Amino acid sequence: MQDIIQNHDIAYADETTLQVLKEKDRKATTKSYMWLFIGGPPDKRSFVYEYHPTRSRRIATEFFEDYQGYLHADCYRAYVELGKKEGITHVACMALSVKPSITC
């Protein structure tokens, strides 16, 4: 599924917090993250969910390491930095709908 996302010119990414109640060596109150990567042609759309204990930008950077195209995501630094990479255009979701003057 990652290959399908990597080989299409439009991708989407986001992450959200979650609690894992009985994770080894971590308190139940510690934040963890579920990352979502979406892409591929409309007739073969792929969704990749990845659990990670952190929100490290390394996660997005590694996922989109070979990607070329548009990345539709919020203004989290990991996505903004990916948009500075040659071949990737960061399309900031919500930036224009909230306030026309907002940029990442």
SULCOR-V197331 format. One record per pair of residues at least 12 apart in sequence whose C-alpha atoms are under 7 Angstrom apart, sorted by the first residue. I is the first residue (numbers start at 0). GAP is how many residues later the second one is. If there is no record, write none. Layout:
I_GAP + I_GAP
This chain:
0_45 + 0_47 + 1_46 + 3_36 + 3_42 + 4_33 + 4_34 + 4_35 + 4_41 + 5_60 + 5_61 + 7_31 + 7_32 + 7_33 + 8_59 + 8_60 + 8_61 + 9_29 + 9_59 + 9_60 + 9_61 + 10_27 + 10_28 + 10_59 + 10_60 + 10_61 + 11_25 + 11_26 + 11_27 + 11_59 + 11_60 + 11_61 + 12_23 + 12_24 + 12_25 + 12_59 + 12_60 + 13_21 + 13_22 + 13_23 + 13_59 + 14_18 + 14_19 + 14_20 + 14_21 + 15_17 + 15_18 + 15_19 + 16_14 + 16_15 + 16_16 + 16_17 + 17_13 + 17_14 + 17_15 + 17_16 + 18_12 + 18_13 + 31_20 + 31_21 + 31_22 + 32_18 + 32_19 + 32_20 + 32_21 + 32_22 + 33_15 + 33_16 + 33_17 + 33_18 + 34_14 + 34_15 + 34_16 + 35_12 + 35_13 + 35_14 + 36_12 + 56_21 + 59_18 + 60_21 + 67_19 + 67_20 + 68_18 + 68_19 + 68_20 + 69_18 + 69_19 + 69_20 + 69_21 + 70_17 + 70_18 + 70_19 + 70_20 + 71_18 + 71_19 + 71_20 + 71_21 + 72_18 + 72_19 + 72_20 + 73_18 + 73_19 + 74_17 + 74_29 + 79_24
